């Protein structure tokens, strides 16, 4: 049943993947001083190079985008050099790797960068910073139009830095309640200017980032992760459907490497999407779609055979099993994932 998932997949005319498995972005908080990737990180990714496509852990595009301790950046020469060791290790194993570009918006904290917390609107998230529970989130300051324009340039520069670091492309993190996603939901976007109010305005920032990165490195090397249903850090609003209808319609007219569902898809259903987020995206987007959500090799094969998506993102099983592809190929038992595995890069 898994044979088809182990065959090569042409992502586009530029990139062919060894199989239909994708390593989902997995934040590990193990960067070194200066948020520079380490030799251990290079070995960690290199051991998984037989996965069709690796999407890196989320990578900060600039200092005020940080919201978790020890998450790597992609804005300094030292960080670029550190990532080059990672991409070299993956390419030495015959793999492909995209960098996931990240700014957390209102989920940042001055502890990390000694600067203001910025977001679409001055709407705080109630809670504390993961792994640093003594820090409560603050009310952000709403971005000015000029600051939004600078962010677009910073995303594009981070994408160029990724190519300089040897990545095969980038995935824009537009999901899970982080900065780009905060523009896409009425819960966090209360703006009345050209970036708020109407579906076209609320989708504007996401499209500007996509277009700027595609112009810099090529649309065929640009992916985007979306969570059309409010997920993790957001409250749902039926009005969000119109925003995503507009956004996905515009994306469908562009050349992209793929869209990636940023939701544990089989576990959640959204009334205003008519069901699962992946089914909504599949109905409105005709390019390559990556599905995710506690998938096994068997359930991934069934979903791809049914046409629900084209590539299957695997998360925790790849933390526990660096040789995941071999185990799938051989029908071997997998090592169960446990939270204790987060403490080291195996």
C-alpha positions in Angstrom: 0.0 0.0 0.0 2.9 2.3 0.7 4.8 1.7 -2.6 3.4 4.8 -4.4 4.5 7.0 -1.5 8.1 5.8 -2.0 8.2 6.8 -5.7 9.7 10.1 -6.9 7.4 13.1 -7.1 8.0 16.0 -9.4 7.3 19.1 -7.3 7.8 21.2 -10.5 10.2 21.5 -13.4 12.9 22.5 -11.0 12.6 20.1 -8.1 12.0 16.3 -8.0 11.6 14.7 -4.6 12.7 11.1 -3.9 9.3 10.2 -2.4 6.1 11.7 -1.2 7.0 12.1 2.4 7.7 15.5 4.0 9.4 16.1 7.3 7.1 18.6 9.0 8.6 21.6 10.6 9.4 20.7 14.2 10.6 23.4 16.6 13.3 22.0 18.9 14.7 25.2 20.5 18.3 23.9 20.2 20.2 26.7 18.4 23.5 27.8 19.8 24.7 31.2 20.9 23.5 34.0 18.5 20.7 31.6 17.4 23.2 29.9 15.1 22.5 26.3 14.0 24.9 23.8 15.5 26.8 20.7 14.3 24.3 18.6 16.2 21.5 20.2 14.2 23.3 19.4 11.0 23.7 15.8 12.0 20.0 15.6 13.0 18.7 16.8 9.7 21.3 14.8 7.8 20.1 11.6 9.3 16.7 12.3 7.8 17.9 13.2 4.3 16.0 10.2 2.7 12.7 12.0 3.3 11.4 13.4 0.1 11.4 17.0 1.4 12.6 18.3 4.8 10.9 21.5 6.0 13.2 23.0 8.6 12.1 24.0 12.0 10.7 27.6 11.9 13.5 30.1 11.3 13.3 33.7 12.5 13.5 36.3 9.8 14.7 39.1 12.2 15.3 39.5 15.9 11.8 40.8 16.9 10.3 37.7 15.3 11.4 35.4 18.1 8.9 33.9 20.5 10.6 30.8 21.9 14.1 30.3 23.4 17.0 29.1 21.3 15.1 29.1 18.0 17.5 29.6 15.0 17.6 32.7 12.9 18.4 33.4 9.2 19.4 37.1 9.3 23.1 37.1 10.4 26.2 35.9 8.5 26.9 33.5 11.3 23.4 32.0 11.0 23.7 31.6 7.3 27.0 29.9 7.7 25.5 27.6 10.3 22.6 26.6 8.1 25.0 25.9 5.3 26.4 23.0 7.4 22.8 21.7 7.7 22.0 21.9 4.0 25.3 20.4 3.1 24.5 17.4 5.4 21.1 17.0 3.8 22.4 17.3 0.3 25.2 14.8 1.0 22.4 12.3 1.8 20.6 13.1 -1.4 17.8 15.1 0.2 16.0 18.4 -0.4 15.3 21.0 2.3 13.2 24.1 2.5 13.6 26.8 5.3 10.4 27.7 7.1 10.4 31.5 7.4 8.9 32.8 10.7 7.8 35.9 12.6 5.6 35.2 15.6 4.0 38.7 15.7 2.1 39.2 19.0 3.5 35.9 20.4 6.9 37.5 20.7 8.3 38.9 24.0 10.8 41.7 24.8 12.8 39.2 26.8 14.2 37.9 23.5 15.0 41.1 21.7 14.5 44.1 24.0 12.1 45.7 21.5 8.4 46.3 21.1 6.1 43.5 20.3 4.5 44.2 16.9 1.3 42.7 15.4 -1.5 43.7 13.0 -3.5 45.1 15.9 -3.1 45.8 19.6 -4.7 42.5 20.7 -2.9 40.5 23.3 -2.8 36.7 23.5 -3.7 35.5 27.0 -1.1 33.1 28.2 2.5 32.6 28.9 5.6 31.9 26.7 6.2 28.2 26.1 9.2 26.8 27.9 9.4 30.1 29.8 6.1 30.1 31.8 7.2 33.0 34.0 6.8 35.3 31.0 3.3 36.5 30.2 2.4 37.8 26.8 2.2 41.5 26.3 -0.2 43.7 24.4 1.5 44.4 21.0 1.6 47.7 19.2 -0.2 47.8 15.8 2.2 47.9 12.9 2.3 51.0 10.7 2.0 50.7 7.0 5.7 51.6 6.6 6.6 48.9 9.1 4.5 46.4 7.2 6.4 47.3 4.0 9.7 46.7 5.8 8.5 43.3 7.0 7.8 42.4 3.4 11.4 43.3 2.5 12.7 41.4 5.5 10.8 38.2 4.4 12.3 38.5 1.0 15.8 39.1 2.4 15.4 36.0 4.6 14.4 34.0 1.5 17.5 35.2 -0.3 19.6 34.3 2.8 18.1 30.8 2.7 19.2 30.3 -0.9 22.7 31.6 0.1 22.7 29.0 2.9 22.0 26.2 0.4 18.3 25.6 1.0 16.4 24.4 -2.0 13.5 26.8 -1.3 11.5 28.3 1.5 8.2 27.7 3.2 6.5 30.9 4.4 4.9 30.2 7.8 1.5 31.7 7.3 -0.3 29.5 9.8 -0.9 28.6 13.5 -1.6 32.1 14.8 1.8 33.7 14.0 2.3 37.1 12.3 0.9 36.4 8.8 -2.0 34.4 10.2 -2.8 37.2 12.5 -3.6 39.4 9.5 -6.0 36.7 8.1 -8.4 36.4 11.1 -10.9 38.9 12.5 -9.9 37.8 16.0 -6.5 39.5 15.6 -6.9 42.0 12.7 -9.0 45.0 13.7 -7.4 47.3 11.2 -9.4 49.8 9.2 -6.6 50.7 6.6 -5.5 48.9 3.5 -4.6 45.8 5.6 -7.9 45.3 7.4 -11.7 45.2 7.1 -12.3 43.5 3.8 -11.1 40.1 2.6 -8.8 41.6 0.0 -7.3 44.0 2.6 -6.8 41.3 5.2 -5.1 39.0 2.7 -2.9 41.8 1.3 0.1 41.2 3.6 0.3 37.5 3.0 0.1 38.1 -0.8 2.7 40.8 -0.6 5.1 38.5 1.2 4.5 35.7 -1.3 5.0 37.9 -4.3 8.2 39.5 -2.8 9.8 36.2 -2.1 8.7 34.7 -5.5 10.3 37.7 -7.2 13.5 37.2 -5.2 14.0 33.4 -5.5 11.3 32.1 -7.8 7.8 31.0 -7.2 8.8 27.4 -7.9 11.0 27.5 -4.7 8.3 29.2 -2.6 5.8 27.3 -0.4 3.3 28.6 2.0 1.7 27.1 5.1 -1.8 28.1 6.0 -4.4 27.2 8.6 -7.7 28.4 7.3 -9.5 27.3 10.4 -8.5 29.3 13.5 -6.0 27.1 15.2 -3.9 27.1 18.4 -3.6 30.8 19.1 -6.8 32.2 17.5 -10.5 32.3 18.0 -12.7 31.2 15.1 -14.9 33.6 13.2 -17.2 32.7 10.3 -16.1 35.9 8.6 -12.7 34.4 8.1 -14.0 32.1 5.4 -14.3 35.1 3.0 -10.7 36.1 3.7 -9.4 32.7 2.8 -11.6 32.4 -0.2 -10.0 35.5 -1.5 -6.4 34.5 -0.5 -6.5 31.0 -1.8 -8.1 32.2 -5.1 -5.3 34.6 -5.6 -2.7 31.9 -4.7 -4.2 29.6 -7.2 -3.3 32.1 -9.9 0.4 32.2 -8.9 3.3 29.8 -9.4 4.1 28.2 -6.1 6.0 25.1 -5.0 3.0 24.0 -2.8 0.5 24.9 0.0 0.9 23.1 3.3 -2.0 22.6 5.7 -1.0 24.0 9.1 -3.6 22.0 11.1 -3.8 18.6 12.6 -6.3 17.9 9.8 -8.0 14.7 10.7 -8.6 15.7 14.3 -10.4 19.0 13.5 -13.4 20.1 11.5 -14.5 23.7 10.9 -18.1 24.6 10.2 -17.3 27.7 8.2 -14.9 25.7 6.0 -17.4 22.9 5.5 -15.2 20.3 7.2 -11.4 19.6 7.1 -9.0 22.4 6.2 -7.2 20.1 3.6 -10.5 19.4 1.9 -11.2 23.1 1.7 -7.8 23.9 0.3 -8.0 21.0 -2.2 -11.3 22.3 -3.5 -10.0 25.8 -4.0 -6.3 25.3 -4.9 -5.1 23.3 -7.9 -1.4 23.1 -7.2 0.6 20.7 -5.0 -0.9 20.3 -1.5 0.8 18.9 1.6 -1.4 17.3 4.2 -0.5 16.8 7.9 -2.2 15.5 11.0 -1.0 12.5 12.9 -0.6 10.6 9.7 0.7 7.0 9.5 2.2 5.7 6.3 -1.0 3.7 5.8 -3.4 6.7 6.4 -1.2 8.9 4.2 -1.3 6.4 1.4 -5.1 6.2 1.6 -5.5 10.0 1.7 -3.2 10.5 -1.3 -4.8 7.7 -3.2 -8.2 9.4 -2.6 -6.8 12.6 -3.9 -7.1 14.6 -0.7 -3.5 15.9 -0.9 -0.3 15.1 -2.8 2.4 14.9 -0.2 2.3 13.7 3.4 4.0 15.6 6.2 5.2 13.5 9.1 6.1 15.0 12.5 6.7 13.2 15.7 7.4 9.8 14.2 10.4 11.4 12.4 11.7 12.6 15.8 11.6 9.1 17.1 12.7 7.4 13.9 15.6 9.0 12.0 15.3 6.0 9.7 11.6 6.4 9.2 11.7 5.9 5.4 13.7 2.6 5.7 11.2 1.4 8.3 8.3 2.2 6.0 10.0 0.5 3.1 10.8 -2.6 5.1 7.5 -2.7 6.9 9.5 -2.6 10.2 8.1 -1.5 13.5 8.6 2.1 14.5 9.9 3.4 17.8 7.1 5.1 19.6 7.4 8.9 20.2 7.8 10.2 23.7 8.1 13.7 25.2 11.5 12.7 26.6 12.8 12.7 23.0 12.5 16.5 22.9 15.5 16.9 25.1 18.0 15.7 22.5 18.6 15.6 18.8 18.7 11.9 17.9 
